Amino acid sequence: MEDLWSKEFEPMQINTPKEIVDNQCKLLKQKTSGNIVAKITEYYDPISSYVTNGILNSFNAIIGKKVDIQKKVDIQEDLGDVGESTFTFELYITSIGTPNYKYRIMFLQYGITIFPALIVLDEAIAEELKEEQNIICSSQGDFETKLKNILNSKKVENVINALLRIAQKEKPAS
């Protein structure tokens, strides 16, 4: 049978934002002798602020709406757009000594084509860096530059130093 595909395929020669961040998480653990842990985990809730209708608005809309017996079902709307799937992660810092504490640095989201990628920053970091809270990174290089600025922000440094102090206080005396 004839091959109907017009091209040969090759994996993209690019790291995903998650791979880049995951590598930085490992490096932080090494730099702090395992006391500080940065984690990037899958995240399933909204990552940006949004507005919802209050319950009374919803109730009024139901009451004021004409009820039809027949309803047209748009299968794409019910199933969702196939090409719009995203990978969403949360990057946070914690420590061995404070397992119930986490400081969220940012959310990260990208689609199957990897870039552009969306970073949603902690508000304090965004203010410090004079960045918008929502940052679009168009390429791997752009993402790495933004991530470097974020990880080297004074806010992140202060959180890490505070967690190191707590970890130091909780270590048994030698």
KEVOGU-785722 format. One record per residue: residue number from 1; x, y, z of N, C-alpha, C in turn. Coordinates in Angstrom, 2 decimals. Layout:
% KEVOGU-785722
{i:NUM&n_u:X&n_v:Y&n_w:Z&ca_u:X&ca_v:Y&ca_w:Z&c_u:X&c_v:Y&c_w:Z}
...
//
This chain:
% KEVOGU-785722
{i:1&n_u:0.85&n_v:-1.18&n_w:0.00&ca_u:0.00&ca_v:0.00&ca_w:0.00&c_u:0.89&c_v:1.24&c_w:0.00}
{i:2&n_u:0.46&n_v:2.26&n_w:-0.68&ca_u:1.20&ca_v:3.51&ca_w:-0.80&c_u:1.20&c_v:4.27&c_w:0.53}
{i:3&n_u:2.34&n_v:4.88&n_w:0.87&ca_u:2.46&ca_v:5.74&ca_w:2.05&c_u:1.85&c_v:7.09&c_w:1.71}
{i:4&n_u:0.77&n_v:7.46&n_w:2.37&ca_u:0.07&ca_v:8.70&ca_w:2.08&c_u:0.60&c_v:9.90&c_w:2.88}
{i:5&n_u:1.49&n_v:9.64&n_w:3.80&ca_u:2.10&ca_v:10.73&ca_w:4.56&c_u:3.15&c_v:11.39&c_w:3.67}
{i:6&n_u:3.16&n_v:12.71&n_w:3.65&ca_u:4.05&ca_v:13.41&ca_w:2.73&c_u:5.46&c_v:13.60&c_w:3.26}
{i:7&n_u:5.69&n_v:13.38&n_w:4.52&ca_u:7.00&ca_v:13.67&ca_w:5.11&c_u:7.45&c_v:12.55&c_w:6.04}
{i:8&n_u:8.75&n_v:12.56&n_w:6.31&ca_u:9.29&ca_v:11.75&ca_w:7.38&c_u:9.22&c_v:12.59&c_w:8.65}
{i:9&n_u:9.05&n_v:11.96&n_w:9.78&ca_u:8.89&ca_v:12.70&ca_w:11.03&c_u:10.11&c_v:12.54&c_w:11.92}
{i:10&n_u:10.45&n_v:13.60&n_w:12.65&ca_u:11.56&ca_v:13.59&ca_w:13.59&c_u:11.12&c_v:14.31&c_w:14.85}
{i:11&n_u:11.58&n_v:13.85&n_w:16.02&ca_u:11.23&ca_v:14.57&ca_w:17.25&c_u:11.80&c_v:15.98&c_w:17.22}
{i:12&n_u:11.07&n_v:16.91&n_w:17.80&ca_u:11.55&ca_v:18.29&ca_w:17.90&c_u:12.84&c_v:18.31&c_w:18.71}
{i:13&n_u:13.79&n_v:19.12&n_w:18.31&ca_u:15.05&ca_v:19.25&ca_w:19.03&c_u:14.92&c_v:20.41&c_w:20.02}
{i:14&n_u:14.07&n_v:20.21&n_w:21.01&ca_u:13.76&ca_v:21.26&ca_w:21.96&c_u:13.38&c_v:20.61&c_w:23.30}
{i:15&n_u:13.69&n_v:21.28&n_w:24.37&ca_u:13.25&ca_v:20.81&ca_w:25.68&c_u:11.91&c_v:21.43&c_w:26.01}
{i:16&n_u:11.04&n_v:20.67&n_w:26.65&ca_u:9.77&ca_v:21.25&ca_w:27.08&c_u:10.03&c_v:22.14&c_w:28.29}
{i:17&n_u:9.17&n_v:23.13&n_w:28.51&ca_u:9.32&ca_v:23.95&ca_w:29.71&c_u:9.36&c_v:23.10&c_w:30.99}
{i:18&n_u:8.57&n_v:22.04&n_w:31.05&ca_u:8.59&ca_v:21.18&ca_w:32.25&c_u:9.96&c_v:20.55&c_w:32.44}
{i:19&n_u:10.57&n_v:20.06&n_w:31.36&ca_u:11.91&ca_v:19.46&ca_w:31.47&c_u:12.93&c_v:20.48&c_w:31.97}
{i:20&n_u:12.82&n_v:21.70&n_w:31.48&ca_u:13.75&ca_v:22.76&ca_w:31.90&c_u:13.57&c_v:23.05&c_w:33.39}
{i:21&n_u:12.33&n_v:23.21&n_w:33.83&ca_u:12.06&ca_v:23.50&ca_w:35.23&c_u:12.45&c_v:22.32&c_w:36.11}
{i:22&n_u:12.13&n_v:21.11&n_w:35.67&ca_u:12.47&ca_v:19.92&ca_w:36.44&c_u:13.98&c_v:19.83&c_w:36.69}
{i:23&n_u:14.76&n_v:20.17&n_w:35.70&ca_u:16.22&ca_v:20.18&ca_w:35.85&c_u:16.64&c_v:21.21&c_w:36.90}
{i:24&n_u:16.00&n_v:22.38&n_w:36.89&ca_u:16.32&ca_v:23.40&ca_w:37.89&c_u:15.93&c_v:22.95&c_w:39.30}
{i:25&n_u:14.85&n_v:22.20&n_w:39.41&ca_u:14.44&ca_v:21.65&ca_w:40.71&c_u:15.53&c_v:20.73&c_w:41.27}
{i:26&n_u:16.08&n_v:19.89&n_w:40.42&ca_u:17.15&ca_v:18.99&ca_w:40.85&c_u:18.39&c_v:19.76&c_w:41.28}
{i:27&n_u:18.71&n_v:20.82&n_w:40.54&ca_u:19.89&ca_v:21.63&ca_w:40.87&c_u:19.72&c_v:22.34&c_w:42.21}
{i:28&n_u:18.51&n_v:22.85&n_w:42.50&ca_u:18.28&ca_v:23.51&ca_w:43.78&c_u:18.46&c_v:22.53&c_w:44.94}
{i:29&n_u:17.96&n_v:21.34&n_w:44.77&ca_u:18.11&ca_v:20.33&ca_w:45.82&c_u:19.59&c_v:20.05&c_w:46.08}
{i:30&n_u:20.38&n_v:19.93&n_w:45.01&ca_u:21.82&ca_v:19.72&ca_w:45.16&c_u:22.48&c_v:20.91&c_w:45.85}
{i:31&n_u:22.14&n_v:22.13&n_w:45.44&ca_u:22.75&ca_v:23.34&ca_w:45.98&c_u:22.46&c_v:23.53&c_w:47.46}
{i:32&n_u:21.35&n_v:22.99&n_w:47.94&ca_u:20.95&ca_v:23.18&ca_w:49.34&c_u:21.11&c_v:21.90&c_w:50.16}
{i:33&n_u:21.91&n_v:20.98&n_w:49.67&ca_u:22.16&ca_v:19.70&ca_w:50.36&c_u:20.87&c_v:18.96&c_w:50.70}
{i:34&n_u:19.89&n_v:19.09&n_w:49.83&ca_u:18.64&ca_v:18.38&ca_w:50.00&c_u:17.67&c_v:19.03&c_w:50.97}
{i:35&n_u:18.03&n_v:20.18&n_w:51.55&ca_u:17.15&ca_v:20.84&ca_w:52.52&c_u:15.98&c_v:21.56&c_w:51.88}
{i:36&n_u:16.19&n_v:22.12&n_w:50.70&ca_u:15.13&ca_v:22.86&ca_w:50.00&c_u:14.74&c_v:22.06&c_w:48.76}
{i:37&n_u:13.46&n_v:21.94&n_w:48.56&ca_u:12.95&ca_v:21.15&ca_w:47.45&c_u:12.04&c_v:22.02&c_w:46.59}
{i:38&n_u:12.35&n_v:22.11&n_w:45.32&ca_u:11.46&ca_v:22.75&ca_w:44.35&c_u:10.76&c_v:21.62&c_w:43.61}
{i:39&n_u:9.48&n_v:21.76&n_w:43.45&ca_u:8.70&ca_v:20.71&ca_w:42.77&c_u:7.87&c_v:21.33&c_w:41.67}
{i:40&n_u:7.78&n_v:20.59&n_w:40.58&ca_u:6.87&ca_v:20.97&ca_w:39.50&c_u:5.89&c_v:19.82&c_w:39.36}
{i:41&n_u:4.63&n_v:20.12&n_w:39.63&ca_u:3.61&ca_v:19.08&ca_w:39.63&c_u:2.46&c_v:19.46&c_w:38.70}
{i:42&n_u:1.78&n_v:18.46&n_w:38.20&ca_u:0.62&ca_v:18.73&ca_w:37.35&c_u:-0.42&c_v:19.49&c_w:38.16}
{i:43&n_u:-1.13&n_v:20.36&n_w:37.47&ca_u:-2.12&ca_v:21.21&ca_w:38.13&c_u:-3.39&c_v:21.18&c_w:37.28}
{i:44&n_u:-4.54&n_v:21.07&n_w:37.93&ca_u:-5.78&ca_v:20.86&ca_w:37.19&c_u:-6.82&c_v:21.96&c_w:37.35}
{i:45&n_u:-6.56&n_v:22.94&n_w:38.20&ca_u:-7.53&ca_v:24.02&ca_w:38.42&c_u:-7.16&c_v:25.23&c_w:37.58}
{i:46&n_u:-8.02&n_v:26.25&n_w:37.56&ca_u:-7.68&ca_v:27.47&ca_w:36.80&c_u:-6.38&c_v:28.08&c_w:37.32}
{i:47&n_u:-5.61&n_v:28.68&n_w:36.42&ca_u:-4.33&ca_v:29.28&ca_w:36.81&c_u:-4.35&c_v:30.80&c_w:36.71}
{i:48&n_u:-5.44&n_v:31.37&n_w:36.22&ca_u:-5.57&ca_v:32.82&ca_w:36.12&c_u:-6.87&c_v:33.24&c_w:36.79}
{i:49&n_u:-6.92&n_v:34.48&n_w:37.22&ca_u:-8.14&ca_v:35.00&ca_w:37.82&c_u:-9.25&c_v:35.03&c_w:36.78}
{i:50&n_u:-10.47&n_v:34.86&n_w:37.22&ca_u:-11.61&ca_v:34.90&ca_w:36.32&c_u:-12.84&c_v:35.37&c_w:37.07}
{i:51&n_u:-13.87&n_v:35.75&n_w:36.34&ca_u:-15.10&ca_v:36.26&ca_w:36.92&c_u:-16.19&c_v:35.24&c_w:36.68}
{i:52&n_u:-16.98&n_v:34.99&n_w:37.71&ca_u:-18.12&ca_v:34.09&ca_w:37.54&c_u:-19.40&c_v:34.86&c_w:37.86}
{i:53&n_u:-20.51&n_v:34.39&n_w:37.35&ca_u:-21.80&ca_v:34.96&ca_w:37.70&c_u:-22.18&c_v:34.47&c_w:39.08}
{i:54&n_u:-22.76&n_v:35.37&n_w:39.87&ca_u:-23.26&ca_v:34.98&ca_w:41.19&c_u:-24.45&c_v:34.05&c_w:41.03}
{i:55&n_u:-24.84&n_v:33.42&n_w:42.11&ca_u:-25.95&ca_v:32.45&ca_w:42.07&c_u:-27.27&c_v:33.13&c_w:41.68}
{i:56&n_u:-27.48&n_v:34.37&n_w:42.11&ca_u:-28.71&ca_v:35.06&ca_w:41.74&c_u:-28.76&c_v:35.35&c_w:40.25}
{i:57&n_u:-27.62&n_v:35.74&n_w:39.65&ca_u:-27.59&ca_v:35.97&ca_w:38.20&c_u:-27.91&c_v:34.69&c_w:37.46}
{i:58&n_u:-27.37&n_v:33.58&n_w:37.92&ca_u:-27.65&ca_v:32.29&ca_w:37.28&c_u:-29.12&c_v:31.94&c_w:37.41}
{i:59&n_u:-29.68&n_v:32.16&n_w:38.60&ca_u:-31.08&ca_v:31.85&ca_w:38.84&c_u:-31.99&c_v:32.71&c_w:37.96}
{i:60&n_u:-31.68&n_v:34.01&n_w:37.86&ca_u:-32.48&ca_v:34.90&ca_w:37.01&c_u:-32.38&c_v:34.50&c_w:35.54}
{i:61&n_u:-31.22&n_v:34.09&n_w:35.12&ca_u:-31.05&ca_v:33.66&ca_w:33.73&c_u:-31.89&c_v:32.43&c_w:33.44}
{i:62&n_u:-31.99&n_v:31.53&n_w:34.40&ca_u:-32.79&ca_v:30.31&ca_w:34.21&c_u:-34.26&c_v:30.67&c_w:34.14}
{i:63&n_u:-34.71&n_v:31.51&n_w:35.03&ca_u:-36.13&ca_v:31.85&ca_w:35.09&c_u:-36.55&c_v:32.67&c_w:33.86}
{i:64&n_u:-35.70&n_v:33.57&n_w:33.42&ca_u:-36.04&ca_v:34.45&ca_w:32.31&c_u:-35.82&c_v:33.82&c_w:30.95}
{i:65&n_u:-35.30&n_v:32.62&n_w:30.90&ca_u:-34.97&ca_v:31.98&ca_w:29.64&c_u:-36.15&c_v:31.16&c_w:29.11}
{i:66&n_u:-36.38&n_v:31.25&n_w:27.81&ca_u:-37.40&ca_v:30.43&ca_w:27.17&c_u:-36.89&c_v:28.99&c_w:27.13}
{i:67&n_u:-37.69&n_v:28.07&n_w:27.58&ca_u:-37.30&ca_v:26.66&ca_w:27.61&c_u:-37.78&c_v:25.98&c_w:26.34}
{i:68&n_u:-36.85&n_v:25.42&n_w:25.57&ca_u:-37.18&ca_v:24.67&ca_w:24.36&c_u:-37.15&c_v:23.19&c_w:24.68}
{i:69&n_u:-38.04&n_v:22.45&n_w:24.05&ca_u:-38.05&ca_v:21.00&ca_w:24.23&c_u:-36.88&c_v:20.37&c_w:23.50}
{i:70&n_u:-36.59&n_v:20.88&n_w:22.30&ca_u:-35.47&ca_v:20.36&ca_w:21.53&c_u:-34.23&c_v:21.20&c_w:21.79}
{i:71&n_u:-33.11&n_v:20.53&n_w:21.83&ca_u:-31.84&ca_v:21.24&ca_w:22.06&c_u:-30.83&c_v:20.74&c_w:21.05}
{i:72&n_u:-30.20&n_v:21.67&n_w:20.34&ca_u:-29.15&ca_v:21.29&ca_w:19.41&c_u:-27.88&c_v:21.03&c_w:20.21}
{i:73&n_u:-27.23&n_v:19.91&n_w:19.94&ca_u:-26.00&ca_v:19.55&ca_w:20.62&c_u:-24.86&c_v:19.68&c_w:19.64}
{i:74&n_u:-23.93&n_v:20.55&n_w:19.95&ca_u:-22.72&ca_v:20.72&ca_w:19.15&c_u:-21.67&c_v:19.76&c_w:19.72}
{i:75&n_u:-21.35&n_v:18.71&n_w:19.01&ca_u:-20.48&ca_v:17.66&ca_w:19.52&c_u:-19.09&c_v:18.21&c_w:19.87}
{i:76&n_u:-18.60&n_v:19.18&n_w:19.11&ca_u:-17.28&ca_v:19.76&ca_w:19.41&c_u:-17.32&c_v:20.50&c_w:20.75}
{i:77&n_u:-18.44&n_v:21.15&n_w:21.02&ca_u:-18.56&ca_v:21.86&ca_w:22.29&c_u:-18.62&c_v:20.87&c_w:23.45}
{i:78&n_u:-19.35&n_v:19.77&n_w:23.28&ca_u:-19.46&ca_v:18.78&ca_w:24.35&c_u:-18.15&c_v:18.02&c_w:24.55}
{i:79&n_u:-17.45&n_v:17.70&n_w:23.48&ca_u:-16.21&ca_v:16.93&ca_w:23.60&c_u:-15.00&c_v:17.82&c_w:23.86}
{i:80&n_u:-15.10&n_v:19.07&n_w:23.49&ca_u:-13.95&ca_v:19.96&ca_w:23.61&c_u:-13.16&c_v:19.95&c_w:22.32}
{i:81&n_u:-12.40&n_v:20.98&n_w:22.09&ca_u:-11.57&ca_v:21.05&ca_w:20.90&c_u:-10.39&c_v:20.11&c_w:21.06}
{i:82&n_u:-10.20&n_v:19.23&n_w:20.11&ca_u:-9.15&ca_v:18.23&ca_w:20.18&c_u:-7.77&c_v:18.87&c_w:20.23}
{i:83&n_u:-7.54&n_v:19.90&n_w:19.44&ca_u:-6.22&ca_v:20.50&ca_w:19.36&c_u:-5.90&c_v:21.48&c_w:20.47}
{i:84&n_u:-6.76&n_v:21.67&n_w:21.41&ca_u:-6.58&ca_v:22.69&ca_w:22.43&c_u:-6.13&c_v:22.13&c_w:23.78}
{i:85&n_u:-5.72&n_v:20.88&n_w:23.85&ca_u:-5.27&ca_v:20.30&ca_w:25.11&c_u:-4.01&c_v:21.02&c_w:25.58}
{i:86&n_u:-3.91&n_v:21.20&n_w:26.88&ca_u:-2.75&ca_v:21.87&ca_w:27.44&c_u:-2.14&c_v:21.04&c_w:28.57}
{i:87&n_u:-0.87&n_v:21.31&n_w:28.82&ca_u:-0.16&ca_v:20.75&ca_w:29.94&c_u:0.00&c_v:21.88&c_w:30.95}
{i:88&n_u:-0.45&n_v:21.65&n_w:32.17&ca_u:-0.44&ca_v:22.70&ca_w:33.19&c_u:0.27&c_v:22.19&c_w:34.43}
{i:89&n_u:1.18&n_v:23.03&n_w:34.95&ca_u:1.99&ca_v:22.65&ca_w:36.10&c_u:2.07&c_v:23.80&c_w:37.09}
{i:90&n_u:2.42&n_v:23.45&n_w:38.31&ca_u:2.65&ca_v:24.40&ca_w:39.38&c_u:4.09&c_v:24.20&c_w:39.85}
{i:91&n_u:4.84&n_v:25.29&n_w:39.98&ca_u:6.20&ca_v:25.23&ca_w:40.52&c_u:6.19&c_v:25.87&c_w:41.89}
{i:92&n_u:6.65&n_v:25.10&n_w:42.89&ca_u:6.69&ca_v:25.64&ca_w:44.24&c_u:7.94&c_v:25.16&c_w:44.97}
{i:93&n_u:8.23&n_v:25.85&n_w:46.07&ca_u:9.38&ca_v:25.52&ca_w:46.91&c_u:8.85&c_v:25.11&c_w:48.28}
{i:94&n_u:9.48&n_v:24.11&n_w:48.83&ca_u:9.20&ca_v:23.67&ca_w:50.19&c_u:10.52&c_v:23.20&c_w:50.79}
{i:95&n_u:10.46&n_v:22.66&n_w:51.98&ca_u:11.68&ca_v:22.13&ca_w:52.58&c_u:11.37&c_v:20.85&c_w:53.33}
{i:96&n_u:12.41&n_v:20.12&n_w:53.63&ca_u:12.26&ca_v:18.88&ca_w:54.39&c_u:11.68&c_v:19.20&c_w:55.76}
{i:97&n_u:12.09&n_v:20.33&n_w:56.34&ca_u:11.64&ca_v:20.72&ca_w:57.68&c_u:10.25&c_v:21.33&c_w:57.73}
{i:98&n_u:9.69&n_v:21.67&n_w:56.59&ca_u:8.36&ca_v:22.30&ca_w:56.56&c_u:7.49&c_v:21.63&c_w:55.50}
{i:99&n_u:7.17&n_v:20.35&n_w:55.68&ca_u:6.43&ca_v:19.62&ca_w:54.64&c_u:5.03&c_v:20.16&c_w:54.37}
{i:100&n_u:4.45&n_v:20.90&n_w:55.29&ca_u:3.09&ca_v:21.43&ca_w:55.08&c_u:3.10&c_v:22.85&c_w:54.52}
{i:101&n_u:4.29&n_v:23.37&n_w:54.25&ca_u:4.42&ca_v:24.72&ca_w:53.71&c_u:4.89&c_v:24.62&c_w:52.27}
{i:102&n_u:4.33&n_v:25.47&n_w:51.42&ca_u:4.86&ca_v:25.59&ca_w:50.07&c_u:4.70&c_v:27.03&c_w:49.62}
{i:103&n_u:5.69&n_v:27.49&n_w:48.90&ca_u:5.63&ca_v:28.81&ca_w:48.29&c_u:5.53&c_v:28.62&c_w:46.79}
{i:104&n_u:4.39&n_v:29.01&n_w:46.24&ca_u:4.16&ca_v:28.88&ca_w:44.80&c_u:4.87&c_v:30.01&c_w:44.08}
{i:105&n_u:5.78&n_v:29.62&n_w:43.20&ca_u:6.51&ca_v:30.59&ca_w:42.40&c_u:5.70&c_v:30.97&c_w:41.17}
{i:106&n_u:5.15&n_v:29.94&n_w:40.51&ca_u:4.44&ca_v:30.22&ca_w:39.26&c_u:3.65&c_v:29.00&c_w:38.80}
{i:107&n_u:2.76&n_v:29.27&n_w:37.87&ca_u:2.10&ca_v:28.23&ca_w:37.10&c_u:2.74&c_v:28.24&c_w:35.72}
{i:108&n_u:2.67&n_v:27.12&n_w:35.05&ca_u:3.25&ca_v:26.96&ca_w:33.72&c_u:2.25&c_v:26.20&c_w:32.87}
{i:109&n_u:2.02&n_v:26.70&n_w:31.65&ca_u:1.07&ca_v:26.03&ca_w:30.77&c_u:1.55&c_v:26.14&c_w:29.32}
{i:110&n_u:1.46&n_v:25.03&n_w:28.62&ca_u:1.79&ca_v:25.03&ca_w:27.19&c_u:1.00&c_v:23.94&c_w:26.50}
{i:111&n_u:0.92&n_v:24.06&n_w:25.19&ca_u:0.17&ca_v:23.10&ca_w:24.38&c_u:1.09&c_v:22.06&c_w:23.75}
{i:112&n_u:0.53&n_v:21.27&n_w:22.89&ca_u:1.25&ca_v:20.17&ca_w:22.26&c_u:2.41&c_v:20.66&c_w:21.39}
{i:113&n_u:2.34&n_v:21.87&n_w:20.88&ca_u:3.44&ca_v:22.39&ca_w:20.07&c_u:4.54&c_v:23.02&c_w:20.93}
{i:114&n_u:4.40&n_v:22.96&n_w:22.23&ca_u:5.35&ca_v:23.37&ca_w:23.27&c_u:5.43&c_v:24.89&c_w:23.44}
{i:115&n_u:5.72&n_v:25.63&n_w:22.40&ca_u:5.76&ca_v:27.09&ca_w:22.51&c_u:4.74&c_v:27.68&c_w:21.56}
{i:116&n_u:4.08&n_v:28.76&n_w:21.96&ca_u:4.35&ca_v:29.58&ca_w:23.13&c_u:3.93&c_v:28.88&c_w:24.43}
{i:117&n_u:4.59&n_v:29.29&n_w:25.51&ca_u:4.29&ca_v:28.79&ca_w:26.85&c_u:3.84&c_v:29.98&c_w:27.70}
{i:118&n_u:2.93&n_v:29.71&n_w:28.62&ca_u:2.41&ca_v:30.74&ca_w:29.51&c_u:2.96&c_v:30.53&c_w:30.91}
{i:119&n_u:3.51&n_v:31.59&n_w:31.49&ca_u:3.91&ca_v:31.60&ca_w:32.89&c_u:2.95&c_v:32.53&c_w:33.61}
{i:120&n_u:2.38&n_v:32.07&n_w:34.72&ca_u:1.57&ca_v:32.92&ca_w:35.57&c_u:2.32&c_v:33.05&c_w:36.89}
{i:121&n_u:2.87&n_v:34.24&n_w:37.11&ca_u:3.75&ca_v:34.49&ca_w:38.25&c_u:3.02&c_v:34.80&c_w:39.54}
{i:122&n_u:3.68&n_v:34.49&n_w:40.65&ca_u:3.27&ca_v:35.00&ca_w:41.95&c_u:3.29&c_v:36.53&c_w:41.85}
{i:123&n_u:2.32&n_v:37.17&n_w:42.44&ca_u:2.17&ca_v:38.63&ca_w:42.31&c_u:3.40&c_v:39.39&c_w:42.81}
{i:124&n_u:3.98&n_v:38.96&n_w:43.93&ca_u:5.16&ca_v:39.65&ca_w:44.48&c_u:6.35&c_v:39.56&c_w:43.54}
{i:125&n_u:6.53&n_v:38.43&n_w:42.90&ca_u:7.63&ca_v:38.27&ca_w:41.95&c_u:7.39&c_v:39.13&c_w:40.72}
{i:126&n_u:6.15&n_v:39.15&n_w:40.24&ca_u:5.81&ca_v:39.98&ca_w:39.07&c_u:6.10&c_v:41.45&c_w:39.36}
{i:127&n_u:5.71&n_v:41.92&n_w:40.53&ca_u:5.96&ca_v:43.32&ca_w:40.90&c_u:7.45&c_v:43.59&c_w:40.97}
{i:128&n_u:8.20&n_v:42.70&n_w:41.62&ca_u:9.65&ca_v:42.89&ca_w:41.75&c_u:10.33&c_v:42.96&c_w:40.39}
{i:129&n_u:9.95&n_v:42.08&n_w:39.49&ca_u:10.58&ca_v:42.02&ca_w:38.17&c_u:9.98&c_v:43.02&c_w:37.18}
{i:130&n_u:8.97&n_v:43.75&n_w:37.64&ca_u:8.26&ca_v:44.69&ca_w:36.77&c_u:7.75&c_v:43.99&c_w:35.51}
{i:131&n_u:7.16&n_v:42.84&n_w:35.74&ca_u:6.57&ca_v:42.01&ca_w:34.68&c_u:5.07&c_v:41.94&c_w:34.91}
{i:132&n_u:4.35&n_v:41.62&n_w:33.86&ca_u:2.95&ca_v:41.26&ca_w:34.01&c_u:2.89&c_v:39.93&c_w:34.74}
{i:133&n_u:1.77&n_v:39.64&n_w:35.38&ca_u:1.64&ca_v:38.33&ca_w:36.03&c_u:1.58&c_v:37.21&c_w:35.00}
{i:134&n_u:0.97&n_v:37.46&n_w:33.86&ca_u:0.89&ca_v:36.47&ca_w:32.79&c_u:1.95&c_v:36.80&c_w:31.74}
{i:135&n_u:2.89&n_v:35.89&n_w:31.56&ca_u:3.99&ca_v:36.10&ca_w:30.61&c_u:3.91&c_v:35.03&c_w:29.54}
{i:136&n_u:3.94&n_v:35.46&n_w:28.29&ca_u:3.97&ca_v:34.53&ca_w:27.17&c_u:5.42&c_v:34.41&c_w:26.69}
{i:137&n_u:5.93&n_v:33.18&n_w:26.65&ca_u:7.28&ca_v:32.91&ca_w:26.16&c_u:7.16&c_v:32.25&c_w:24.80}
{i:138&n_u:7.75&n_v:32.87&n_w:23.78&ca_u:7.57&ca_v:32.41&ca_w:22.41&c_u:8.54&c_v:31.31&c_w:21.99}
{i:139&n_u:9.63&n_v:31.12&n_w:22.77&ca_u:10.64&ca_v:30.13&ca_w:22.38&c_u:11.32&c_v:29.57&c_w:23.62}
{i:140&n_u:12.12&n_v:28.53&n_w:23.43&ca_u:12.85&ca_v:27.95&ca_w:24.54&c_u:13.81&c_v:28.98&c_w:25.14}
{i:141&n_u:14.50&n_v:29.73&n_w:24.30&ca_u:15.43&ca_v:30.76&ca_w:24.78&c_u:14.72&c_v:31.83&c_w:25.59}
{i:142&n_u:13.57&n_v:32.28&n_w:25.10&ca_u:12.77&ca_v:33.27&ca_w:25.81&c_u:12.33&c_v:32.72&c_w:27.16}
{i:143&n_u:11.88&n_v:31.46&n_w:27.19&ca_u:11.44&ca_v:30.83&ca_w:28.43&c_u:12.60&c_v:30.73&c_w:29.43}
{i:144&n_u:13.76&n_v:30.30&n_w:28.97&ca_u:14.92&ca_v:30.16&ca_w:29.86&c_u:15.34&c_v:31.50&c_w:30.44}
{i:145&n_u:15.29&n_v:32.56&n_w:29.64&ca_u:15.64&ca_v:33.90&ca_w:30.12&c_u:14.67&c_v:34.34&c_w:31.21}
{i:146&n_u:13.37&n_v:34.18&n_w:30.96&ca_u:12.36&ca_v:34.56&ca_w:31.95&c_u:12.50&c_v:33.72&c_w:33.22}
{i:147&n_u:12.71&n_v:32.41&n_w:33.06&ca_u:12.84&ca_v:31.53&ca_w:34.22&c_u:14.06&c_v:31.91&c_w:35.06}
{i:148&n_u:15.15&n_v:32.24&n_w:34.42&ca_u:16.36&ca_v:32.65&ca_w:35.15&c_u:16.06&c_v:33.89&c_w:35.99}
{i:149&n_u:15.39&n_v:34.87&n_w:35.41&ca_u:15.03&ca_v:36.08&ca_w:36.16&c_u:14.12&c_v:35.76&c_w:37.34}
{i:150&n_u:13.18&n_v:34.86&n_w:37.14&ca_u:12.24&ca_v:34.48&ca_w:38.20&c_u:12.98&c_v:33.77&c_w:39.33}
{i:151&n_u:13.79&n_v:32.77&n_w:38.98&ca_u:14.49&ca_v:31.98&ca_w:40.01&c_u:15.53&c_v:32.80&c_w:40.76}
{i:152&n_u:16.01&n_v:33.88&n_w:40.14&ca_u:16.99&ca_v:34.74&ca_w:40.80&c_u:16.38&c_v:36.00&c_w:41.40}
{i:153&n_u:15.05&n_v:36.04&n_w:41.49&ca_u:14.40&ca_v:37.19&ca_w:42.09&c_u:14.70&c_v:37.23&c_w:43.59}
{i:154&n_u:14.65&n_v:38.41&n_w:44.15&ca_u:14.89&ca_v:38.60&ca_w:45.58&c_u:13.85&c_v:37.84&c_w:46.40}
{i:155&n_u:12.62&n_v:37.82&n_w:45.94&ca_u:11.54&ca_v:37.13&ca_w:46.66&c_u:11.85&c_v:35.64&c_w:46.78}
{i:156&n_u:12.25&n_v:35.00&n_w:45.68&ca_u:12.57&ca_v:33.57&ca_w:45.72&c_u:13.80&c_v:33.35&c_w:46.60}
{i:157&n_u:14.80&n_v:34.21&n_w:46.47&ca_u:16.00&ca_v:34.09&ca_w:47.29&c_u:15.66&c_v:34.19&c_w:48.78}
{i:158&n_u:14.79&n_v:35.14&n_w:49.14&ca_u:14.40&ca_v:35.30&ca_w:50.54&c_u:13.66&c_v:34.08&c_w:51.08}
{i:159&n_u:12.78&n_v:33.51&n_w:50.27&ca_u:12.05&ca_v:32.31&ca_w:50.69&c_u:13.02&c_v:31.15&c_w:50.91}
{i:160&n_u:13.95&n_v:30.96&n_w:49.97&ca_u:14.92&ca_v:29.87&ca_w:50.11&c_u:15.78&c_v:30.08&c_w:51.35}
{i:161&n_u:16.25&n_v:31.30&n_w:51.57&ca_u:17.09&ca_v:31.57&ca_w:52.75&c_u:16.33&c_v:31.35&c_w:54.05}
{i:162&n_u:15.05&n_v:31.74&n_w:54.07&ca_u:14.23&ca_v:31.52&ca_w:55.27&c_u:14.02&c_v:30.02&c_w:55.51}
{i:163&n_u:13.76&n_v:29.29&n_w:54.45&ca_u:13.58&ca_v:27.83&ca_w:54.59&c_u:14.87&c_v:27.16&c_w:55.02}
{i:164&n_u:16.01&n_v:27.65&n_w:54.54&ca_u:17.30&ca_v:27.11&ca_w:54.98&c_u:17.52&c_v:27.36&c_w:56.46}
{i:165&n_u:17.12&n_v:28.53&n_w:56.93&ca_u:17.25&ca_v:28.86&ca_w:58.36&c_u:16.39&c_v:27.91&c_w:59.20}
{i:166&n_u:15.17&n_v:27.67&n_w:58.77&ca_u:14.28&ca_v:26.75&ca_w:59.49&c_u:14.88&c_v:25.35&c_w:59.47}
{i:167&n_u:15.39&n_v:24.92&n_w:58.33&ca_u:15.98&ca_v:23.58&ca_w:58.22&c_u:17.20&c_v:23.47&c_w:59.15}
{i:168&n_u:17.98&n_v:24.54&n_w:59.23&ca_u:19.16&ca_v:24.54&ca_w:60.08&c_u:18.77&c_v:24.42&c_w:61.55}
{i:169&n_u:17.74&n_v:25.11&n_w:61.97&ca_u:17.28&ca_v:25.08&ca_w:63.36&c_u:16.73&c_v:23.70&c_w:63.75}
{i:170&n_u:16.19&n_v:22.98&n_w:62.77&ca_u:15.55&ca_v:21.71&ca_w:63.07&c_u:16.48&c_v:20.52&c_w:62.97}
{i:171&n_u:17.72&n_v:20.75&n_w:62.50&ca_u:18.68&ca_v:19.65&ca_w:62.42&c_u:19.16&c_v:19.28&c_w:63.81}
{i:172&n_u:19.32&n_v:17.98&n_w:64.06&ca_u:19.85&ca_v:17.57&ca_w:65.37&c_u:21.30&c_v:18.05&c_w:65.51}
{i:173&n_u:21.67&n_v:18.44&n_w:66.73&ca_u:23.03&ca_v:18.90&ca_w:66.99&c_u:24.02&c_v:17.75&c_w:66.77}
{i:174&n_u:25.18&n_v:18.07&n_w:66.17&ca_u:26.18&ca_v:17.04&ca_w:65.91&c_u:27.11&c_v:16.87&c_w:67.06}
//
